[in-house]
Amino acid sequence: MKSLSTLLIATAMLVLVGCNTVKGVGQDLQKAGSTIEDAAKKK
């Protein structure tokens, strides 16, 4: 659970740093959602 929290925080930081436009925010959130979904499927 602790590693999942760390992963979510790191992803959120990357999303905030990496996006320059509203469109970019949407794309970044979509990628983060896909990553989280993939991680959940592996468990």
C-alpha positions as CSV (number, residue, x, y, z in Angstrom):
1,M,0.0,0.0,0.0
2,K,2.9,2.3,0.8
3,S,4.5,1.7,-2.6
4,L,1.2,2.4,-4.3
5,S,0.9,5.7,-2.5
6,T,4.5,6.6,-3.5
7,L,3.7,5.7,-7.1
8,L,0.6,7.9,-7.1
9,I,2.5,10.9,-5.6
10,A,5.3,10.5,-8.1
11,T,2.9,10.3,-11.0
12,A,1.0,13.4,-9.8
13,M,4.3,15.3,-9.6
14,L,5.2,14.2,-13.2
15,V,1.8,15.2,-14.5
16,L,2.0,18.7,-12.9
17,V,5.5,19.3,-14.2
18,G,5.0,17.8,-17.6
19,C,1.8,19.6,-18.8
20,N,1.8,23.1,-20.3
21,T,-1.8,23.3,-21.7
22,V,-5.3,22.2,-20.7
23,K,-5.0,19.6,-23.5
24,G,-1.7,18.4,-22.1
25,V,-3.3,18.0,-18.7
26,G,-6.0,15.7,-20.1
27,Q,-3.4,13.6,-21.9
28,D,-1.2,13.3,-18.9
29,L,-4.2,12.3,-16.7
30,Q,-5.2,9.7,-19.3
31,K,-1.7,8.2,-19.3
32,A,-1.6,8.2,-15.5
33,G,-5.0,6.4,-15.4
34,S,-3.7,3.8,-17.9
35,T,-0.6,3.2,-15.8
36,I,-2.7,2.8,-12.6
37,E,-5.1,0.5,-14.4
38,D,-2.2,-1.7,-15.7
39,A,-0.7,-1.9,-12.2
40,A,-4.1,-2.9,-10.8
41,K,-4.5,-5.7,-13.4
42,K,-1.1,-7.1,-12.5
43,K,-2.1,-7.7,-8.9
